[in-house]
Amino acid sequence: MKWKRVWQLFLIDMRLMYRKILWVTLVLVFVLVVITLFMTWLRGIGMGFNGEEVWYLGWDMTLLGVAWCLLGSYAFSDLHHQKDGFYLLLPATQEEKFLSKLFATLVVYPVLGFVLLFVFSLLALLVVYYLTGMIVPVFLPRYGWLWQWWLFFAVIQAWFVWGGVYFSHLSFVKTFLLLFGVFFLVLFLSTPLLQVLFGTVVSLNGVVLYSTQGLIPESIAREIFVIFSIGGKLLFYASGVLAYWLAYRGLQRYEVTHGV
C-alpha cells in the first residue's frame, strides 16, 4: 500500500464529489441563514432566553453533523453508477481505495464544516450587528466539546457510509430509517430493564410524585449505573468500527461479484 496513491485517489474522489459537496453546502448555509434570522427576530421582539448561545450553536453543530452524514452516504455512490464506475477500475488496492474514502469522510468533511461554520458565524455577526446592533454567537473550534461531537457523529456517519455501500438508491433515507428503528428498539427494550434494576423516580419541580425501588441496592446503584453507562458508550463507539468493517467487506464483495 502506498500513501501517495491514497492521496491521488482522494483527489480523484473530490473531483467526483464536488457537485454533491457544493449542493450540501448551499442547503446547509440556507438553513443556517434561516436559523440566524429567526434567532435575531426573537431577540428583536424581546423573546431571548437563557442558554441562547448553547441552543444556537447546538443547532448549528447538529445541522453540520447531518450534512456530514449525508456526504458520508455518498462516499461509495460510484459503486452503483456506471458513469463513475471507473473509480473502481483505477490501479490501486482495495485498502487504498477504502482509505481514500475514509480520509474524506473522517477528516476532510468535518474540517471543511468547521471552517464553513466559523466563516458563516463571523459574517453573520458582522451583518446582524451592522443592521440591528445585536450580537450573534460565533463558532470557535476551541470549544472543549468539539471532540465529543466529532466522535459521536463519526460513529453515526460510519453507518451512513455502510448504507452507501449496501443501498443503491436513497441510501441516506434508508439508513436513517434503519437507525431510527434500531434506536427506538433499544430504547423500548432498555427502559423497562433499567427501571427494574434501578427503580423509577418521577418528580415535578423537585417534588417526588412517584418512585419505586429497583432490584439493585441503593448503596451500589450509582456505581453499577456508571458501569452500565461506560459499557453503553464503548458499545456505541465499537459499532462505528463495525460499520466501517462491514462497509469495507461490502466493497470487497462488490469488486469480486463485478469482476473488478
C-alpha positions as CSV (number, residue, x, y, z in Angstrom):
1,M,0.0,0.0,0.0
2,K,1.3,3.4,-1.0
3,W,0.1,6.6,0.8
4,K,0.9,8.7,-2.3
5,R,-1.6,6.6,-4.3
6,V,-4.2,7.0,-1.4
7,W,-3.8,10.8,-1.8
8,Q,-4.2,10.6,-5.6
9,L,-7.3,8.5,-5.2
10,F,-8.6,11.1,-2.7
11,L,-8.1,13.9,-5.2
12,I,-10.0,11.9,-7.9
13,D,-12.8,11.3,-5.4
14,M,-13.0,15.0,-4.6
15,R,-13.4,15.8,-8.3
16,L,-16.2,13.3,-8.5
17,M,-17.9,14.6,-5.3
18,Y,-17.5,18.4,-5.8
19,R,-21.1,18.9,-7.0
20,K,-22.6,16.9,-4.2
21,I,-20.4,18.8,-1.7
22,L,-21.5,22.1,-3.2
23,W,-25.2,21.3,-3.1
24,V,-25.0,20.1,0.5
25,T,-23.0,23.2,1.4
26,L,-25.6,25.5,-0.2
27,V,-28.5,23.8,1.6
28,L,-26.6,24.0,4.9
29,V,-25.9,27.7,4.5
30,F,-29.5,28.4,3.6
31,V,-30.8,26.6,6.8
32,L,-28.2,28.4,8.9
33,V,-29.4,31.8,7.5
34,V,-33.0,30.9,8.4
35,I,-31.9,30.0,12.0
36,T,-29.9,33.2,12.3
37,L,-32.7,35.3,11.1
38,F,-35.2,33.5,13.4
39,M,-32.9,34.0,16.5
40,T,-32.4,37.7,15.6
41,W,-36.2,38.2,15.2
42,L,-36.8,36.5,18.6
43,R,-34.3,38.8,20.3
44,G,-35.7,41.8,18.5
45,I,-39.2,41.3,19.9
46,G,-37.8,40.7,23.4
47,M,-38.1,36.9,23.4
48,G,-34.5,36.0,24.0
49,F,-33.8,33.2,26.6
50,N,-31.1,31.9,28.8
51,G,-28.7,29.4,27.2
52,E,-29.3,31.0,23.8
53,E,-25.7,30.6,22.7
54,V,-25.8,26.9,23.6
55,W,-29.1,26.5,21.7
56,Y,-27.9,28.4,18.7
57,L,-24.5,26.6,18.4
58,G,-26.2,23.3,19.2
59,W,-28.4,23.6,16.2
60,D,-25.5,24.6,14.0
61,M,-23.5,21.6,15.1
62,T,-26.4,19.3,14.7
63,L,-27.0,20.5,11.1
64,L,-23.3,20.2,10.4
65,G,-23.5,16.6,11.6
66,V,-26.5,15.8,9.4
67,A,-24.6,17.3,6.4
68,W,-21.6,15.1,7.3
69,C,-23.8,12.0,7.4
70,L,-25.3,12.9,4.1
71,L,-21.9,13.3,2.4
72,G,-20.9,10.0,4.1
73,S,-23.8,8.3,2.4
74,Y,-22.5,9.4,-0.9
75,A,-19.0,8.1,-0.3
76,F,-19.5,4.9,-2.3
77,S,-22.2,6.1,-4.6
78,D,-19.8,5.4,-7.5
79,L,-20.3,1.7,-6.8
80,H,-23.9,2.0,-8.1
81,H,-23.4,4.4,-11.1
82,Q,-21.8,3.3,-14.3
83,K,-20.5,6.7,-15.2
84,D,-18.5,6.9,-12.0
85,G,-17.5,3.3,-12.0
86,F,-14.1,3.9,-13.5
87,Y,-13.0,4.8,-9.9
88,L,-13.1,1.1,-9.1
89,L,-11.0,0.3,-12.2
90,L,-8.1,2.5,-11.1
91,P,-4.9,0.6,-10.5
92,A,-5.0,0.6,-6.7
93,T,-5.7,-1.9,-3.9
94,Q,-9.0,-2.2,-2.1
95,E,-7.3,-0.9,1.0
96,E,-6.0,2.2,-0.8
97,K,-9.5,2.9,-2.3
98,F,-11.2,2.5,1.1
99,L,-8.6,4.6,3.0
100,S,-9.0,7.4,0.4
101,K,-12.8,7.4,1.2
102,L,-12.1,7.2,4.9
103,F,-9.8,10.2,4.8
104,A,-12.5,12.2,3.1
105,T,-15.3,11.2,5.5
106,L,-13.4,11.2,8.8
107,V,-11.1,14.2,8.3
108,V,-11.9,16.4,5.3
109,Y,-15.6,16.8,5.6
110,P,-15.7,17.8,9.3
111,V,-12.7,20.1,8.9
112,L,-14.4,21.8,5.9
113,G,-17.6,22.0,8.1
114,F,-15.7,23.7,10.9
115,V,-14.2,26.3,8.5
116,L,-17.6,26.9,6.9
117,L,-19.3,27.3,10.3
118,F,-16.6,29.7,11.6
119,V,-16.7,31.9,8.4
120,F,-20.5,31.9,8.3
121,S,-20.9,32.8,12.0
122,L,-18.3,35.6,11.7
123,L,-20.1,37.1,8.6
124,A,-23.5,36.7,10.4
125,L,-22.1,38.5,13.4
126,L,-20.9,41.4,11.2
127,V,-24.1,41.7,9.2
128,V,-26.5,41.3,12.1
129,Y,-24.5,43.8,14.3
130,Y,-24.4,46.3,11.4
131,L,-28.2,46.1,10.8
132,T,-29.6,45.6,14.3
133,G,-26.8,46.3,16.8
134,M,-27.3,42.8,18.2
135,I,-24.6,40.1,18.6
136,V,-24.9,36.5,17.5
137,P,-22.7,33.7,18.8
138,V,-19.5,32.9,16.8
139,F,-18.4,29.3,16.3
140,L,-14.9,28.8,17.5
141,P,-13.1,25.4,17.1
142,R,-11.6,25.8,20.5
143,Y,-14.7,24.5,22.3
144,G,-13.8,21.6,24.5
145,W,-16.9,19.5,23.5
146,L,-15.8,19.6,19.8
147,W,-14.1,16.2,20.2
148,Q,-17.2,14.7,21.7
149,W,-19.2,16.0,18.8
150,W,-16.7,14.6,16.3
151,L,-16.7,11.2,18.0
152,F,-20.5,11.0,18.2
153,F,-21.1,11.9,14.5
154,A,-18.0,9.8,13.4
155,V,-19.9,6.8,14.6
156,I,-23.3,7.9,13.2
157,Q,-21.9,8.7,9.7
158,A,-20.0,5.4,9.7
159,W,-23.3,3.7,9.4
160,F,-24.3,6.0,6.6
161,V,-21.1,5.1,4.8
162,W,-22.1,1.5,5.2
163,G,-25.6,2.3,3.9
164,G,-24.0,3.9,0.9
165,V,-22.3,0.6,0.1
166,Y,-25.3,-1.6,0.5
167,F,-28.2,0.6,-0.7
168,S,-28.1,1.6,-4.3
169,H,-30.9,4.1,-4.1
170,L,-31.9,6.6,-1.4
171,S,-29.2,5.3,0.8
172,F,-29.4,8.2,3.2
173,V,-33.1,7.8,3.8
174,K,-33.0,4.0,4.1
175,T,-30.1,4.2,6.5
176,F,-31.8,6.9,8.6
177,L,-35.0,4.8,8.9
178,L,-32.9,1.8,9.8
179,L,-31.0,3.6,12.6
180,F,-34.2,5.3,13.7
181,G,-35.8,1.9,14.1
182,V,-32.8,0.4,16.0
183,F,-32.7,3.4,18.3
184,F,-36.4,3.0,19.3
185,L,-36.0,-0.7,19.6
186,V,-33.0,-0.3,22.0
187,L,-34.9,2.4,23.9
188,F,-38.0,0.2,24.1
189,L,-36.0,-2.8,25.5
190,S,-33.6,-1.0,27.8
191,T,-36.1,1.4,29.5
192,P,-38.1,-1.3,31.4
193,L,-34.9,-3.2,32.2
194,L,-33.3,-0.1,33.8
195,Q,-36.5,0.6,35.7
196,V,-36.5,-2.9,37.1
197,L,-32.8,-2.7,38.1
198,F,-32.6,0.9,39.4
199,G,-36.2,1.8,40.1
200,T,-38.3,4.7,38.9
201,V,-38.4,8.3,40.1
202,V,-41.0,10.8,38.8
203,S,-40.7,14.3,40.1
204,L,-42.2,17.7,39.3
205,N,-40.3,20.9,40.3
206,G,-38.2,18.9,42.8
207,V,-41.2,17.2,44.4
208,V,-41.2,13.4,44.1
209,L,-44.6,12.3,42.8
210,Y,-43.9,8.6,42.3
211,S,-41.0,6.3,43.0
212,T,-40.2,2.5,43.0
213,Q,-37.2,0.6,44.4
214,G,-35.1,-1.3,42.0
215,L,-33.5,-4.7,42.4
216,I,-30.0,-3.3,42.8
217,P,-29.5,-1.9,46.3
218,E,-29.2,1.9,46.6
219,S,-25.7,1.6,48.1
220,I,-24.2,0.3,44.9
221,A,-26.8,1.5,42.4
222,R,-24.8,4.6,41.3
223,E,-21.6,2.6,40.7
224,I,-23.5,0.0,38.7
225,F,-25.2,2.6,36.7
226,V,-21.9,4.3,35.8
227,I,-20.5,0.9,34.7
228,F,-23.6,0.5,32.5
229,S,-23.2,3.9,31.0
230,I,-19.5,3.3,30.2
231,G,-20.3,0.0,28.7
232,G,-23.0,1.6,26.6
233,K,-20.6,4.2,25.3
234,L,-18.0,1.6,24.5
235,L,-20.6,-0.4,22.5
236,F,-21.7,2.7,20.7
237,Y,-18.1,3.6,19.6
238,A,-17.4,-0.1,18.7
239,S,-20.4,0.0,16.4
240,G,-18.7,2.7,14.4
241,V,-15.7,0.4,13.9
242,L,-18.1,-2.4,12.9
243,A,-19.8,-0.2,10.4
244,Y,-16.6,0.7,8.7
245,W,-15.5,-3.0,8.6
246,L,-18.9,-4.0,7.1
247,A,-18.5,-1.2,4.5
248,Y,-15.0,-2.5,3.6
249,R,-16.3,-6.1,3.3
250,G,-19.1,-4.8,1.1
251,L,-16.6,-3.1,-1.1
252,Q,-14.6,-6.3,-1.4
253,R,-17.7,-8.3,-2.2
254,Y,-18.8,-5.8,-4.8
255,E,-15.5,-5.9,-6.6
256,V,-15.5,-9.7,-6.6
257,T,-19.0,-10.0,-7.9
258,H,-18.5,-7.4,-10.6
259,G,-15.1,-8.7,-11.7
260,V,-13.2,-5.5,-10.8
